[in-house]
């Protein structure tokens, strides 16, 4: 085939794809919050398909500055923006995150779609726009068509969310009335007031680095301690994440190794009754966790160390909260709850322990 014929064939395929009507179109996003740009994508999806599947990401996580709204609240923002007839064609499905494990995330997406489509695996497309590297998922599903739509006025949820948590009210130009209704109601809750306090804390925290020539990158170390099917956790005393469960850990001091920082923070926060030589000899593995959005404080990379302590007929070692921890406690692995975990610590645990 000549080069000209190939170009004509490619154009014909593109024209056919741009006019194709689908049984289902899938829109993946966090919608924190749902804004006019998201609505523009759904509007196009409703024209191009019989039904729209909204996979609402970051489900089953605690409220945070990055994820303040529940799946139910985001579903209300979405469906209440449409007539009853249109809303009946929109299916909202919660989608769990799977940081550091793309294969598991793909499985979650496939399961979420199948919960609506049943065994039908054809006539499905993914709709969205590649605004940045976070939208790379559009190329991860070769068996589904990718339907690209323009970015609506370059809208982004991040500045809308950040200004709202600092006390501002989103404008009608950027958010549908359905979103503003949910945001107005949420503003009256204790959860909002706690996030508002945390947003102010983070704003002041970041202002300390305004004069730096480059945005700072922080380095921390975390300890993942497991014995007899239990994991050692702390409850955070301070913001951010006050009251959430976390791995013992903290920031690296200028003159210590990451491993030494891990041991020091572990001792300070849990008072773990295990001799240091035994502890150091129980280190099973280590891993770097560097998702750019893992911490509200800024770019924070952590080195997690996984310790496997030997079973002891005397029971679990005694612990006591100290320093930045309100309390330290042993939790059965079966009782881990992603909705209670700080930042990406649940993802760290599942990655390293293999849950």
C-alpha positions in Angstrom: 0.0 0.0 0.0 1.3 3.5 -0.9 1.9 6.1 1.8 -1.0 8.2 0.3 -3.3 5.1 0.5 -2.2 4.5 4.2 -3.0 8.2 5.0 -6.4 7.9 3.4 -7.1 4.7 5.3 -6.1 6.3 8.6 -8.3 9.3 7.9 -11.2 7.0 7.1 -10.8 5.0 10.3 -10.6 8.2 12.3 -13.8 9.6 10.7 -15.6 6.3 11.4 -14.4 6.4 15.1 -15.4 10.0 15.5 -18.9 9.3 14.4 -19.3 5.9 16.1 -22.1 5.4 18.7 -21.4 3.2 21.7 -23.4 1.1 23.9 -21.4 2.3 26.9 -18.9 5.1 27.4 -16.7 5.1 30.5 -15.5 8.2 32.2 -12.8 7.8 34.9 -12.0 10.6 37.3 -11.9 11.7 40.9 -14.3 14.6 40.4 -13.1 16.4 43.6 -15.3 18.3 42.9 -17.4 17.7 39.8 -17.1 20.9 37.6 -18.3 22.3 34.3 -15.4 20.7 32.4 -16.4 17.2 33.7 -20.0 18.0 32.7 -19.0 18.9 29.2 -17.4 15.4 28.8 -20.6 13.7 30.1 -22.7 15.8 27.8 -20.7 14.5 24.9 -20.8 11.0 26.2 -24.6 11.1 26.4 -24.7 12.1 22.8 -22.3 9.3 21.7 -23.6 6.4 23.8 -26.7 4.7 25.2 -25.3 4.7 28.8 -22.4 6.4 30.6 -20.4 4.7 33.3 -18.8 7.1 35.8 -15.9 5.4 37.7 -15.4 7.7 40.7 -11.8 7.3 41.9 -10.2 7.5 45.3 -13.2 5.6 46.8 -12.9 4.2 50.4 -10.4 6.8 51.6 -10.6 9.1 54.6 -11.5 12.7 53.9 -8.4 14.8 53.1 -7.5 18.0 51.3 -7.0 16.1 48.1 -10.1 13.9 48.6 -12.7 15.7 50.7 -15.9 14.3 49.2 -17.3 10.8 49.4 -18.4 8.7 46.5 -22.1 9.4 47.4 -21.5 13.1 47.5 -19.8 13.1 44.1 -22.4 10.9 42.6 -25.0 13.5 43.8 -23.1 16.3 42.2 -23.0 14.3 38.9 -26.6 12.9 38.6 -28.4 16.0 40.0 -26.9 18.0 37.2 -29.2 16.2 34.7 -32.8 15.5 34.1 -34.3 12.4 35.6 -34.3 10.7 32.2 -30.6 11.6 31.5 -29.6 10.7 35.1 -31.1 7.2 34.6 -28.5 6.6 31.8 -25.6 7.6 34.1 -24.1 4.8 36.3 -21.9 6.0 39.2 -19.5 3.3 40.5 -16.8 3.8 43.2 -13.3 3.0 42.1 -10.6 2.2 44.7 -7.1 3.5 44.2 -4.3 1.1 43.8 -1.2 3.2 44.2 2.1 1.5 43.2 0.1 -1.4 41.5 -1.2 -0.6 38.0 -2.2 -4.2 37.5 -4.6 -4.2 40.5 -6.0 -0.8 39.4 -6.7 -2.2 35.9 -8.5 -5.1 37.6 -10.6 -2.6 39.6 -11.5 -0.7 36.5 -12.5 -3.9 34.6 -14.6 -5.0 37.6 -16.3 -1.6 37.9 -17.3 -1.6 34.2 -18.5 -5.2 34.4 -20.7 -4.4 37.4 -22.8 -2.4 34.9 -22.3 -4.1 31.6 -22.4 -7.8 32.8 -20.6 -10.1 30.3 -20.7 -7.5 27.5 -17.1 -6.6 26.6 -17.7 -5.0 23.2 -19.1 -1.7 22.1 -17.4 0.0 25.0 -15.3 3.2 24.9 -13.3 5.3 27.3 -14.0 9.0 27.1 -11.9 11.9 28.5 -9.1 14.2 27.6 -5.3 13.9 28.2 -4.9 17.0 30.3 -1.6 15.7 31.9 0.2 12.5 32.7 -2.5 11.5 35.2 -4.8 10.7 32.3 -2.4 8.0 30.9 -5.1 5.4 31.5 -6.7 6.3 28.2 -4.1 4.1 26.5 -4.2 1.2 29.0 -7.3 -0.5 27.6 -6.5 -1.7 24.0 -9.8 -3.6 23.8 -11.8 -0.4 24.3 -11.9 2.6 22.0 -10.5 5.8 23.3 -12.7 8.8 22.7 -10.9 12.1 23.2 -12.7 15.4 23.9 -11.3 18.9 24.2 -10.4 20.4 27.5 -13.3 22.7 28.5 -11.8 26.1 29.2 -8.8 24.4 30.8 -10.8 23.9 34.0 -9.2 21.9 36.8 -10.7 20.7 40.1 -7.6 21.4 42.1 -7.9 25.3 42.3 -11.6 25.0 42.8 -11.1 22.5 45.7 -8.2 24.4 47.3 -10.1 27.8 47.3 -13.3 26.1 48.6 -11.4 24.5 51.5 -9.9 27.9 52.3 -13.4 29.3 52.6 -14.3 30.6 49.1 -17.5 29.8 47.2 -17.2 28.2 43.7 -18.7 30.3 40.9 -21.5 29.2 38.5 -19.1 29.5 35.6 -17.0 26.7 36.9 -19.4 24.4 38.8 -22.9 23.2 38.1 -25.7 24.0 40.6 -25.7 20.4 41.8 -22.1 20.7 42.9 -22.6 24.0 44.6 -25.6 22.5 46.5 -23.4 19.6 47.9 -20.6 22.0 48.7 -22.9 24.4 50.5 -24.3 21.6 52.6 -20.9 20.1 53.3 -19.6 23.5 54.5 -21.9 23.2 57.5 -20.4 20.0 58.8 -17.7 19.3 61.3 -15.7 17.5 58.6 -15.5 20.7 56.5 -14.3 22.7 59.5 -11.6 20.2 60.2 -10.4 20.2 56.6 -10.6 24.0 56.6 -8.3 24.1 59.6 -6.0 21.7 57.9 -6.0 23.7 54.7 -5.0 26.8 56.6 -2.2 24.8 58.3 -0.8 23.6 55.0 -1.0 27.0 53.5 1.1 28.5 56.3 3.4 25.5 56.1 4.1 26.0 52.4 4.6 29.8 52.9 7.7 29.0 54.9 9.4 27.8 51.6 8.2 30.7 49.4 11.7 32.3 49.3 13.4 29.0 48.3 14.9 29.1 44.8 13.2 25.7 44.0 10.2 23.9 45.5 11.6 21.7 48.3 11.6 17.9 48.2 11.3 16.3 51.6 12.6 12.9 52.6 11.0 10.7 55.3 11.4 7.1 56.6 8.6 4.8 57.8 8.6 1.6 59.7 6.3 -1.3 58.8 6.5 -3.8 61.7 4.6 -7.1 61.6 4.4 -9.9 64.2 2.0 -12.8 64.4 -0.4 -11.3 61.9 -0.5 -7.9 63.6 0.9 -4.6 62.3 2.2 -1.7 64.5 0.4 1.6 63.9 0.2 5.0 65.5 -2.6 7.5 65.8 -1.5 10.9 64.6 -1.5 13.7 67.1 -1.1 16.6 64.8 -2.1 18.0 61.4 -2.1 16.9 58.7 -4.1 13.8 59.2 -4.8 14.3 62.9 -6.6 11.2 64.3 -5.8 8.9 61.4 -3.8 5.7 61.6 -0.2 5.8 60.2 3.0 3.9 60.1 5.6 5.2 62.6 8.0 7.4 60.8 9.1 11.0 60.2 11.6 13.3 58.5 15.2 12.5 57.9 17.7 14.4 60.1 20.7 16.0 58.3 23.3 13.6 59.7 21.6 10.2 59.7 20.9 7.4 57.2 17.4 6.5 56.2 17.6 3.3 58.2 18.8 5.1 61.3 16.0 7.7 60.9 13.5 4.8 60.7 14.7 3.3 63.9 14.8 6.6 65.7 11.3 7.6 64.7 10.0 4.1 65.6 11.5 4.4 69.0 10.2 7.9 69.6 6.6 7.2 68.5 6.0 3.7 69.8 8.5 3.0 72.6 8.6 -0.5 71.1 10.0 -3.0 73.6 12.4 -4.8 71.3 16.2 -4.7 71.6 17.7 -2.5 68.9 20.0 -5.3 67.6 17.0 -7.6 67.2 15.1 -4.9 65.5 17.9 -4.1 63.0 18.3 -7.8 62.3 14.6 -8.2 61.5 14.5 -5.9 58.5 13.1 -7.9 55.7 13.0 -5.4 52.8 12.8 -1.7 51.9 11.0 0.2 49.2 10.8 3.8 48.0 7.4 5.4 47.6 7.4 8.6 45.6 3.9 9.3 44.2 4.0 13.1 43.5 0.7 13.7 45.3 1.2 11.4 48.3 1.5 14.3 50.8 -0.4 17.6 51.1 2.8 19.2 52.6 4.6 19.1 49.2 6.8 16.7 47.3 7.6 14.1 50.0 9.5 10.8 49.2 9.5 8.1 51.8 11.7 5.0 52.3 9.7 2.3 54.0 11.4 -0.5 55.9 9.6 -3.8 56.5 10.4 -5.6 59.7 9.2 -9.2 60.4 9.5 -10.0 64.1 9.5 -13.6 65.2 6.4 -15.1 66.8 6.7 -15.0 70.6 4.6 -17.2 73.0 4.8 -14.2 75.5 2.7 -12.2 73.1 3.2 -8.9 71.2 5.8 -6.5 72.5 4.6 -3.6 74.6 4.1 -0.2 72.8 3.2 3.3 74.0 2.5 6.4 72.0 5.0 9.2 72.1 6.3 12.3 70.3 3.9 12.9 67.3 1.7 9.9 68.2 -1.3 10.1 70.4 -1.1 6.3 70.9 0.6 3.3 69.4 -1.2 0.0 69.0 -1.0 -3.5 67.3 -3.8 -4.1 64.8 -4.7 -7.5 63.3 -3.9 -7.3 59.5 -7.5 -8.4 58.8 -8.8 -5.2 60.5 -6.8 -2.8 58.3 -9.2 -0.1 57.1 -8.2 2.2 54.1 -10.7 4.8 55.4 -8.6 5.2 58.5 -5.2 5.4 57.0 -3.0 8.5 56.6 -1.8 9.6 53.1 -0.7 6.5 51.1 0.1 4.3 54.1 -2.5 1.7 53.2 -1.0 1.4 49.7 2.5 1.0 51.3 1.3 -1.8 53.5 -0.5 -3.7 50.8 2.5 -3.3 48.5 5.1 -4.5 50.9 3.1 -7.1 52.9 1.4 -8.4 49.7 -2.2 -8.2 50.9 
